[in-house]
């Protein structure tokens, strides 16, 4: 499973630039919220065109001297979907369940957001993959000294700080993928912090 992530730092008041769009492939009903850059109607058309189609063709079988049918699969066309999603300036996630689709996006044109990392991780089904950009820093976990401050010592552990991402994908029946995600952004504050 190839997982591409976008870790974005956003201020608390930036929620206005988040968008969710809903659409029904069966009825064509759509609801669009937010300035996402990808109209849900165009995304829905792209999703429909991207589906593989099973077709039947008739041919003359010269061995049996009669017309016969055979089925073949024609791959979907992703050009409309690619064009629709090309307008997204930020992060977008599409969810399709049955005839319903949702497009969730975070617009990157906001000057208060900061892209911290965009890792790409490949992992096997039910395997754990981790990604870290950071370092191990020493952290004092205990200290003691004798009665006259003689023989002082400290115990020190090392902790990972930085941008961490841990992902465990699980491929389920019907090729749906469930992701267990742990993400952390941490740093070390000074003595006064």
Residue, then its C-alpha position, 0 to 999 in steps of 0.5 A: x500500500x502506497x500512502x502519501x500524506x500531507x502534514x499541515x500546521x494550521x491556526x485554530x481560526x483557519x477552519x473557515x478554509x476547510x471544505x466538505x462537498x457531498x454528492x450522490x452518483x445515482x441521483x446527481x444531488x450535490x452539496x458544496x461547502x467551502x472554496x475547494x477549487x474542485x467542484x463536486x459535480x465535476x469530481x462526480x463525473x470524473x469518478x463515473x468516467x474512471x470506472x471500468x466498464x464490462x462490455x459484450x461484443x459479438x463475433x463470428x466463430x469460424x470453428x462452430x460456424x455461429x455468432x458468439x458473445x465475449x465479455x471484456x473490460x474497458x478501463x476507465x478514463x481518468x482525465x476528467x477526474x485529474x482535471x477536476x482535482x488539478x484545481x485543488x491548492x492544498x490537500x483533498x481526500x475523496x471518499x466513495x461509499x456505494x453511490x455517495x461520494x464526499x470530497x474533503x479539502x483543506x485549502x493551502x492558499x491561507x497564509x496562516x497554514x504551513x506545510x510541515x512535511x509531505x511524506x510518502x510511505x510504502x507498507x504491506x497489508x497489516x504492517x506498520x510503517x513509520x516516518x520521522x523527521x527530527x532527532x533524539x534529545x536527552x531528557x533528564x528523568x531523575x537526579x539525586x545527590x548525597x547529603x553534602x552534594x557529594x556523588x550527584x548523578x542524573x538519569x537520562x532517557x532519549x526521546x524522539x522529537x519532530x514530525x512523526x507519522x505511523x500508519x498501519x493499513x488493513x485491506x478489507x473485502x472489496x479492496x477497501x482500505x482501513x488506515x490506523x494513523x498516529x501523527x505527532x508534531x513535537x519539539x523541545x521547549x527551553x528551560x523557561x518554556 
